[in-house]
């Protein structure tokens, strides 16, 4: 599946990035940029024919 991830630094949303997640892959670890207050993660289609992506899901995480 493909996830679109975007970070908010308290003032603005930074550019979104796509991350492809495959069933057999291990965990993905990444440091957050300084000052991040929110993270939005959403599932998006990998291609026009991707039927799994027909059920979009999104999460908004707030860092306290």
MODELLER restraints for C-alpha pairs under 7 A, 6 or more apart:
rsr = mdl.restraints
at = mdl.atoms
rsr.add(forms.Gaussian(group=physical.xy_distance, feature=features.Distance(at['CA:1:A'], at['CA:20:A']), mean=5.85, stdev=0.5))
rsr.add(forms.Gaussian(group=physical.xy_distance, feature=features.Distance(at['CA:1:A'], at['CA:21:A']), mean=5.30, stdev=0.5))
rsr.add(forms.Gaussian(group=physical.xy_distance, feature=features.Distance(at['CA:1:A'], at['CA:22:A']), mean=6.55, stdev=0.5))
rsr.add(forms.Gaussian(group=physical.xy_distance, feature=features.Distance(at['CA:1:A'], at['CA:46:A']), mean=6.76, stdev=0.5))
rsr.add(forms.Gaussian(group=physical.xy_distance, feature=features.Distance(at['CA:2:A'], at['CA:18:A']), mean=6.57, stdev=0.5))
rsr.add(forms.Gaussian(group=physical.xy_distance, feature=features.Distance(at['CA:2:A'], at['CA:19:A']), mean=5.66, stdev=0.5))
rsr.add(forms.Gaussian(group=physical.xy_distance, feature=features.Distance(at['CA:2:A'], at['CA:20:A']), mean=4.41, stdev=0.5))
rsr.add(forms.Gaussian(group=physical.xy_distance, feature=features.Distance(at['CA:2:A'], at['CA:21:A']), mean=6.01, stdev=0.5))
rsr.add(forms.Gaussian(group=physical.xy_distance, feature=features.Distance(at['CA:2:A'], at['CA:43:A']), mean=5.88, stdev=0.5))
rsr.add(forms.Gaussian(group=physical.xy_distance, feature=features.Distance(at['CA:2:A'], at['CA:44:A']), mean=5.62, stdev=0.5))
rsr.add(forms.Gaussian(group=physical.xy_distance, feature=features.Distance(at['CA:2:A'], at['CA:45:A']), mean=6.38, stdev=0.5))
rsr.add(forms.Gaussian(group=physical.xy_distance, feature=features.Distance(at['CA:2:A'], at['CA:46:A']), mean=5.72, stdev=0.5))
rsr.add(forms.Gaussian(group=physical.xy_distance, feature=features.Distance(at['CA:3:A'], at['CA:18:A']), mean=5.62, stdev=0.5))
rsr.add(forms.Gaussian(group=physical.xy_distance, feature=features.Distance(at['CA:3:A'], at['CA:19:A']), mean=5.15, stdev=0.5))
rsr.add(forms.Gaussian(group=physical.xy_distance, feature=features.Distance(at['CA:3:A'], at['CA:20:A']), mean=6.29, stdev=0.5))
rsr.add(forms.Gaussian(group=physical.xy_distance, feature=features.Distance(at['CA:3:A'], at['CA:41:A']), mean=6.52, stdev=0.5))
rsr.add(forms.Gaussian(group=physical.xy_distance, feature=features.Distance(at['CA:3:A'], at['CA:42:A']), mean=5.47, stdev=0.5))
rsr.add(forms.Gaussian(group=physical.xy_distance, feature=features.Distance(at['CA:3:A'], at['CA:43:A']), mean=4.54, stdev=0.5))
rsr.add(forms.Gaussian(group=physical.xy_distance, feature=features.Distance(at['CA:3:A'], at['CA:44:A']), mean=5.88, stdev=0.5))
rsr.add(forms.Gaussian(group=physical.xy_distance, feature=features.Distance(at['CA:4:A'], at['CA:16:A']), mean=6.43, stdev=0.5))
rsr.add(forms.Gaussian(group=physical.xy_distance, feature=features.Distance(at['CA:4:A'], at['CA:17:A']), mean=5.63, stdev=0.5))
rsr.add(forms.Gaussian(group=physical.xy_distance, feature=features.Distance(at['CA:4:A'], at['CA:18:A']), mean=4.50, stdev=0.5))
rsr.add(forms.Gaussian(group=physical.xy_distance, feature=features.Distance(at['CA:4:A'], at['CA:19:A']), mean=6.32, stdev=0.5))
rsr.add(forms.Gaussian(group=physical.xy_distance, feature=features.Distance(at['CA:4:A'], at['CA:41:A']), mean=5.74, stdev=0.5))
rsr.add(forms.Gaussian(group=physical.xy_distance, feature=features.Distance(at['CA:4:A'], at['CA:42:A']), mean=5.24, stdev=0.5))
rsr.add(forms.Gaussian(group=physical.xy_distance, feature=features.Distance(at['CA:4:A'], at['CA:43:A']), mean=6.26, stdev=0.5))
rsr.add(forms.Gaussian(group=physical.xy_distance, feature=features.Distance(at['CA:4:A'], at['CA:44:A']), mean=6.63, stdev=0.5))
rsr.add(forms.Gaussian(group=physical.xy_distance, feature=features.Distance(at['CA:5:A'], at['CA:16:A']), mean=5.55, stdev=0.5))
rsr.add(forms.Gaussian(group=physical.xy_distance, feature=features.Distance(at['CA:5:A'], at['CA:17:A']), mean=5.43, stdev=0.5))
rsr.add(forms.Gaussian(group=physical.xy_distance, feature=features.Distance(at['CA:5:A'], at['CA:18:A']), mean=6.34, stdev=0.5))
rsr.add(forms.Gaussian(group=physical.xy_distance, feature=features.Distance(at['CA:5:A'], at['CA:40:A']), mean=5.67, stdev=0.5))
rsr.add(forms.Gaussian(group=physical.xy_distance, feature=features.Distance(at['CA:5:A'], at['CA:41:A']), mean=4.63, stdev=0.5))
rsr.add(forms.Gaussian(group=physical.xy_distance, feature=features.Distance(at['CA:5:A'], at['CA:42:A']), mean=6.64, stdev=0.5))
rsr.add(forms.Gaussian(group=physical.xy_distance, feature=features.Distance(at['CA:6:A'], at['CA:13:A']), mean=6.81, stdev=0.5))
rsr.add(forms.Gaussian(group=physical.xy_distance, feature=features.Distance(at['CA:6:A'], at['CA:14:A']), mean=6.27, stdev=0.5))
rsr.add(forms.Gaussian(group=physical.xy_distance, feature=features.Distance(at['CA:6:A'], at['CA:15:A']), mean=6.43, stdev=0.5))
rsr.add(forms.Gaussian(group=physical.xy_distance, feature=features.Distance(at['CA:6:A'], at['CA:16:A']), mean=4.49, stdev=0.5))
rsr.add(forms.Gaussian(group=physical.xy_distance, feature=features.Distance(at['CA:6:A'], at['CA:17:A']), mean=6.55, stdev=0.5))
rsr.add(forms.Gaussian(group=physical.xy_distance, feature=features.Distance(at['CA:6:A'], at['CA:39:A']), mean=5.82, stdev=0.5))
rsr.add(forms.Gaussian(group=physical.xy_distance, feature=features.Distance(at['CA:6:A'], at['CA:40:A']), mean=5.19, stdev=0.5))
rsr.add(forms.Gaussian(group=physical.xy_distance, feature=features.Distance(at['CA:6:A'], at['CA:41:A']), mean=6.68, stdev=0.5))
rsr.add(forms.Gaussian(group=physical.xy_distance, feature=features.Distance(at['CA:7:A'], at['CA:13:A']), mean=5.72, stdev=0.5))
rsr.add(forms.Gaussian(group=physical.xy_distance, feature=features.Distance(at['CA:7:A'], at['CA:14:A']), mean=5.48, stdev=0.5))
rsr.add(forms.Gaussian(group=physical.xy_distance, feature=features.Distance(at['CA:7:A'], at['CA:36:A']), mean=6.44, stdev=0.5))
rsr.add(forms.Gaussian(group=physical.xy_distance, feature=features.Distance(at['CA:7:A'], at['CA:38:A']), mean=5.85, stdev=0.5))
rsr.add(forms.Gaussian(group=physical.xy_distance, feature=features.Distance(at['CA:7:A'], at['CA:39:A']), mean=4.66, stdev=0.5))
rsr.add(forms.Gaussian(group=physical.xy_distance, feature=features.Distance(at['CA:7:A'], at['CA:40:A']), mean=6.44, stdev=0.5))
rsr.add(forms.Gaussian(group=physical.xy_distance, feature=features.Distance(at['CA:8:A'], at['CA:14:A']), mean=6.02, stdev=0.5))
rsr.add(forms.Gaussian(group=physical.xy_distance, feature=features.Distance(at['CA:8:A'], at['CA:36:A']), mean=5.66, stdev=0.5))
rsr.add(forms.Gaussian(group=physical.xy_distance, feature=features.Distance(at['CA:8:A'], at['CA:37:A']), mean=5.83, stdev=0.5))
rsr.add(forms.Gaussian(group=physical.xy_distance, feature=features.Distance(at['CA:8:A'], at['CA:38:A']), mean=4.99, stdev=0.5))
rsr.add(forms.Gaussian(group=physical.xy_distance, feature=features.Distance(at['CA:8:A'], at['CA:39:A']), mean=6.33, stdev=0.5))
rsr.add(forms.Gaussian(group=physical.xy_distance, feature=features.Distance(at['CA:9:A'], at['CA:35:A']), mean=5.36, stdev=0.5))
rsr.add(forms.Gaussian(group=physical.xy_distance, feature=features.Distance(at['CA:9:A'], at['CA:36:A']), mean=4.31, stdev=0.5))
rsr.add(forms.Gaussian(group=physical.xy_distance, feature=features.Distance(at['CA:9:A'], at['CA:37:A']), mean=5.53, stdev=0.5))
rsr.add(forms.Gaussian(group=physical.xy_distance, feature=features.Distance(at['CA:10:A'], at['CA:36:A']), mean=6.80, stdev=0.5))
rsr.add(forms.Gaussian(group=physical.xy_distance, feature=features.Distance(at['CA:10:A'], at['CA:37:A']), mean=5.84, stdev=0.5))
rsr.add(forms.Gaussian(group=physical.xy_distance, feature=features.Distance(at['CA:37:A'], at['CA:62:A']), mean=5.88, stdev=0.5))
rsr.add(forms.Gaussian(group=physical.xy_distance, feature=features.Distance(at['CA:37:A'], at['CA:63:A']), mean=5.01, stdev=0.5))
rsr.add(forms.Gaussian(group=physical.xy_distance, feature=features.Distance(at['CA:38:A'], at['CA:60:A']), mean=6.93, stdev=0.5))
rsr.add(forms.Gaussian(group=physical.xy_distance, feature=features.Distance(at['CA:38:A'], at['CA:61:A']), mean=5.55, stdev=0.5))
rsr.add(forms.Gaussian(group=physical.xy_distance, feature=features.Distance(at['CA:38:A'], at['CA:62:A']), mean=4.48, stdev=0.5))
rsr.add(forms.Gaussian(group=physical.xy_distance, feature=features.Distance(at['CA:38:A'], at['CA:63:A']), mean=5.89, stdev=0.5))
rsr.add(forms.Gaussian(group=physical.xy_distance, feature=features.Distance(at['CA:39:A'], at['CA:60:A']), mean=5.81, stdev=0.5))
rsr.add(forms.Gaussian(group=physical.xy_distance, feature=features.Distance(at['CA:39:A'], at['CA:61:A']), mean=5.06, stdev=0.5))
rsr.add(forms.Gaussian(group=physical.xy_distance, feature=features.Distance(at['CA:39:A'], at['CA:62:A']), mean=6.52, stdev=0.5))
rsr.add(forms.Gaussian(group=physical.xy_distance, feature=features.Distance(at['CA:40:A'], at['CA:59:A']), mean=5.72, stdev=0.5))
rsr.add(forms.Gaussian(group=physical.xy_distance, feature=features.Distance(at['CA:40:A'], at['CA:60:A']), mean=4.53, stdev=0.5))
rsr.add(forms.Gaussian(group=physical.xy_distance, feature=features.Distance(at['CA:40:A'], at['CA:61:A']), mean=6.27, stdev=0.5))
rsr.add(forms.Gaussian(group=physical.xy_distance, feature=features.Distance(at['CA:41:A'], at['CA:58:A']), mean=5.59, stdev=0.5))
rsr.add(forms.Gaussian(group=physical.xy_distance, feature=features.Distance(at['CA:41:A'], at['CA:59:A']), mean=5.22, stdev=0.5))
rsr.add(forms.Gaussian(group=physical.xy_distance, feature=features.Distance(at['CA:41:A'], at['CA:60:A']), mean=6.54, stdev=0.5))
rsr.add(forms.Gaussian(group=physical.xy_distance, feature=features.Distance(at['CA:42:A'], at['CA:57:A']), mean=5.57, stdev=0.5))
rsr.add(forms.Gaussian(group=physical.xy_distance, feature=features.Distance(at['CA:42:A'], at['CA:58:A']), mean=3.98, stdev=0.5))
rsr.add(forms.Gaussian(group=physical.xy_distance, feature=features.Distance(at['CA:42:A'], at['CA:59:A']), mean=6.24, stdev=0.5))
rsr.add(forms.Gaussian(group=physical.xy_distance, feature=features.Distance(at['CA:43:A'], at['CA:53:A']), mean=6.80, stdev=0.5))
rsr.add(forms.Gaussian(group=physical.xy_distance, feature=features.Distance(at['CA:43:A'], at['CA:56:A']), mean=5.45, stdev=0.5))
rsr.add(forms.Gaussian(group=physical.xy_distance, feature=features.Distance(at['CA:43:A'], at['CA:57:A']), mean=5.40, stdev=0.5))
rsr.add(forms.Gaussian(group=physical.xy_distance, feature=features.Distance(at['CA:43:A'], at['CA:58:A']), mean=6.36, stdev=0.5))
rsr.add(forms.Gaussian(group=physical.xy_distance, feature=features.Distance(at['CA:44:A'], at['CA:53:A']), mean=5.55, stdev=0.5))
rsr.add(forms.Gaussian(group=physical.xy_distance, feature=features.Distance(at['CA:44:A'], at['CA:56:A']), mean=6.22, stdev=0.5))
rsr.add(forms.Gaussian(group=physical.xy_distance, feature=features.Distance(at['CA:45:A'], at['CA:53:A']), mean=4.46, stdev=0.5))
